[in-house]
């Protein structure tokens, strides 16, 4: 799953996100979702989440 649909993301799942500072380089950060910050059901660049580590970014991939 690519992380663009809010319904695919729930707190407690493992995801790969891109942080704001890493958008140019494309570096991904792995973590567990704590909060979902995007209110709309879909976002073209990925749903914005906060990880348990405190990092905030857009979901690029949902890990199985």
MDTraj code that builds the backbone (N, CA, C; nanometers):
import mdtraj as md
import numpy as np

residues = "UNK UNK UNK UNK UNK UNK UNK UNK UNK UNK UNK UNK UNK UNK UNK UNK UNK UNK UNK UNK UNK UNK UNK UNK UNK UNK UNK UNK UNK UNK UNK UNK UNK UNK UNK UNK UNK UNK UNK UNK UNK UNK UNK UNK UNK UNK UNK UNK UNK UNK UNK UNK UNK UNK UNK UNK UNK UNK UNK UNK UNK UNK UNK UNK".split()
xyz = np.array([
    [0.0844, -0.1186, 0.0000],
    [0.0000, 0.0000, 0.0000],
    [0.0887, 0.1246, 0.0000],
    [0.0438, 0.2272, -0.0648],
    [0.1271, 0.3444, -0.0851],
    [0.1034, 0.4577, 0.0148],
    [0.0074, 0.4459, 0.1049],
    [-0.0095, 0.5460, 0.2093],
    [-0.0861, 0.6699, 0.1691],
    [-0.1563, 0.6659, 0.0563],
    [-0.2323, 0.7827, 0.0116],
    [-0.3765, 0.7818, 0.0618],
    [-0.4263, 0.6650, 0.1047],
    [-0.5626, 0.6524, 0.1562],
    [-0.5597, 0.6423, 0.3079],
    [-0.6344, 0.7303, 0.3731],
    [-0.6371, 0.7347, 0.5198],
    [-0.6900, 0.6043, 0.5786],
    [-0.7810, 0.5383, 0.5082],
    [-0.8413, 0.4146, 0.5582],
    [-0.7381, 0.3017, 0.5725],
    [-0.6276, 0.3103, 0.4992],
    [-0.5242, 0.2062, 0.5040],
    [-0.4317, 0.2212, 0.6243],
    [-0.4416, 0.3332, 0.6946],
    [-0.3469, 0.3645, 0.8014],
    [-0.4193, 0.3704, 0.9353],
    [-0.3674, 0.2954, 1.0307],
    [-0.4239, 0.2961, 1.1658],
    [-0.3083, 0.3073, 1.2657],
    [-0.3331, 0.3660, 1.3822],
    [-0.2281, 0.3726, 1.4839],
    [-0.1774, 0.2330, 1.5191],
    [-0.0460, 0.2204, 1.5329],
    [0.0140, 0.0929, 1.5704],
    [0.0751, 0.0151, 1.4556],
    [0.0550, 0.0593, 1.3306],
    [0.1132, -0.0136, 1.2180],
    [0.2503, 0.0426, 1.1824],
    [0.3330, -0.0421, 1.1200],
    [0.4657, -0.0007, 1.0743],
    [0.4542, 0.0654, 0.9378],
    [0.5208, 0.1800, 0.9230],
    [0.5173, 0.2538, 0.7969],
    [0.6556, 0.3104, 0.7660],
    [0.6749, 0.3475, 0.6398],
    [0.7910, 0.4241, 0.5965],
    [0.7414, 0.5628, 0.5619],
    [0.8017, 0.6658, 0.6231],
    [0.7597, 0.8031, 0.5956],
    [0.8778, 0.8824, 0.5412],
    [0.8448, 0.9913, 0.4740],
    [0.9476, 1.0866, 0.4329],
    [0.9291, 1.2117, 0.5182],
    [1.0367, 1.2506, 0.5870],
    [1.0342, 1.3708, 0.6699],
    [1.0450, 1.4936, 0.5807],
    [1.0003, 1.6080, 0.6307],
    [1.0060, 1.7326, 0.5542],
    [1.1494, 1.7618, 0.5077],
    [1.2457, 1.7426, 0.5968],
    [1.3858, 1.7712, 0.5623],
    [1.4431, 1.6725, 0.4613],
    [1.3790, 1.5572, 0.4453],
    [1.4283, 1.4535, 0.3531],
    [1.3525, 1.4481, 0.2210],
    [1.2617, 1.5425, 0.1966],
    [1.1808, 1.5355, 0.0752],
    [1.2653, 1.5423, -0.0510],
    [1.3718, 1.6220, -0.0514],
    [1.4574, 1.6320, -0.1698],
    [1.5384, 1.5051, -0.1911],
    [1.5944, 1.4503, -0.0822],
    [1.6807, 1.3327, -0.0929],
    [1.6000, 1.2037, -0.1054],
    [1.4776, 1.2030, -0.0531],
    [1.3941, 1.0835, -0.0595],
    [1.4239, 0.9817, 0.0487],
    [1.5067, 1.0184, 0.1481],
    [1.5365, 0.9261, 0.2582],
    [1.4082, 0.8936, 0.3341],
    [1.3892, 0.7648, 0.3642],
    [1.2691, 0.7210, 0.4345],
    [1.3031, 0.6856, 0.5786],
    [1.2066, 0.7089, 0.6669],
    [1.2204, 0.6783, 0.8091],
    [1.1142, 0.5756, 0.8452],
    [1.1567, 0.4663, 0.9101],
    [1.0624, 0.3609, 0.9481],
    [1.0174, 0.3832, 1.0914],
    [0.8904, 0.3553, 1.1175],
    [0.8406, 0.3699, 1.2536],
    [0.6979, 0.3212, 1.2680],
    [0.6469, 0.3345, 1.3887],
    [0.5111, 0.2920, 1.4220],
    [0.4240, 0.4164, 1.4368],
    [0.3071, 0.4151, 1.3718],
    [0.2164, 0.5303, 1.3722],
    [0.1585, 0.5510, 1.5114],
    [0.1693, 0.6755, 1.5598],
    [0.1071, 0.7142, 1.6867],
    [-0.0219, 0.7908, 1.6597],
    [-0.0139, 0.8934, 1.5728],
    [-0.1300, 0.9769, 1.5400],
    [-0.1385, 0.9966, 1.3895],
    [-0.2623, 1.0066, 1.3389],
    [-0.2859, 1.0419, 1.1990],
    [-0.3221, 1.1900, 1.1967],
    [-0.2446, 1.2698, 1.1232],
    [-0.2629, 1.4142, 1.1251],
    [-0.3481, 1.4662, 1.0088],
    [-0.3526, 1.3949, 0.8981],
    [-0.4329, 1.4366, 0.7826],
    [-0.5789, 1.4006, 0.8078],
    [-0.6679, 1.4977, 0.7888],
    [-0.8106, 1.4753, 0.8135],
    [-0.8842, 1.4202, 0.6907],
    [-0.8369, 1.4544, 0.5706],
    [-0.9069, 1.4113, 0.4490],
    [-0.8838, 1.2618, 0.4243],
    [-0.9763, 1.1958, 0.3535],
    [-0.9641, 1.0515, 0.3300],
    [-0.8552, 1.0141, 0.2296],
    [-0.8030, 1.1122, 0.1516],
    [-0.7004, 1.0855, 0.0508],
    [-0.6082, 1.2066, 0.0403],
    [-0.4808, 1.1810, 0.0207],
    [-0.3863, 1.2899, -0.0073],
    [-0.2857, 1.2397, -0.1098],
    [-0.2646, 1.3156, -0.2163],
    [-0.1815, 1.2736, -0.3288],
    [-0.0355, 1.2489, -0.2904],
    [0.0140, 1.3197, -0.1879],
    [0.1541, 1.3037, -0.1485],
    [0.1713, 1.2101, -0.0293],
    [0.0628, 1.1543, 0.0203],
    [0.0687, 1.0637, 0.1343],
    [0.0037, 1.1248, 0.2573],
    [-0.0533, 1.0397, 0.3394],
    [-0.1189, 1.0832, 0.4629],
    [-0.0110, 1.1233, 0.5635],
    [-0.0291, 1.2384, 0.6284],
    [0.0689, 1.2864, 0.7268],
    [0.0409, 1.2203, 0.8609],
    [0.1476, 1.1661, 0.9221],
    [0.1350, 1.0970, 1.0502],
    [0.2461, 1.1404, 1.1452],
    [0.2227, 1.1140, 1.2742],
    [0.3266, 1.1292, 1.3758],
    [0.3628, 0.9892, 1.4225],
    [0.4920, 0.9591, 1.4236],
    [0.5385, 0.8288, 1.4707],
    [0.5547, 0.8301, 1.6220],
    [0.5679, 0.7112, 1.6819],
    [0.5884, 0.7016, 1.8262],
    [0.7185, 0.7694, 1.8680],
    [0.8130, 0.7819, 1.7741],
    [0.9403, 0.8497, 1.8023],
    [0.9248, 1.0018, 1.8043],
    [0.8088, 1.0518, 1.7566],
    [0.7843, 1.1953, 1.7515],
    [0.8060, 1.2552, 1.6143],
    [0.8647, 1.1790, 1.5214],
    [0.8864, 1.2279, 1.3852],
    [0.7533, 1.2446, 1.3132],
    [0.7429, 1.3512, 1.2320],
    [0.6220, 1.3781, 1.1548],
    [0.6593, 1.3782, 1.0071],
    [0.5792, 1.3061, 0.9269],
    [0.6044, 1.3027, 0.7836],
    [0.4889, 1.2372, 0.7105],
    [0.5057, 1.2265, 0.5790],
    [0.4017, 1.1666, 0.4951],
    [0.4345, 1.0209, 0.4652],
    [0.3320, 0.9357, 0.4745],
    [0.3498, 0.7924, 0.4538],
    [0.3783, 0.7657, 0.3062],
    [0.4867, 0.6931, 0.2808],
    [0.5208, 0.6516, 0.1456],
    [0.4911, 0.5045, 0.1232],
    [0.4945, 0.4256, 0.2323],
    [0.4682, 0.2827, 0.2193],
    [0.4222, 0.2266, 0.3528],
    [0.3224, 0.1372, 0.3464],
    [0.2772, 0.0663, 0.4649],
    [0.3482, -0.0674, 0.4662],
    [0.4213, -0.0973, 0.5732],
    [0.4979, -0.2224, 0.5851],
    [0.4097, -0.3339, 0.6394],
    [0.4300, -0.4525, 0.5861],
    [0.3496, -0.5682, 0.6297],
    [0.4013, -0.6239, 0.7607],
])
top = md.Topology()
chain = top.add_chain()
for i, resn in enumerate(residues, 1):
    res = top.add_residue(resn, chain, resSeq=i)
    for name in ("N", "CA", "C"):
        top.add_atom(name, md.element.get_by_symbol(name[0]), res)
traj = md.Trajectory(xyz[None], top)
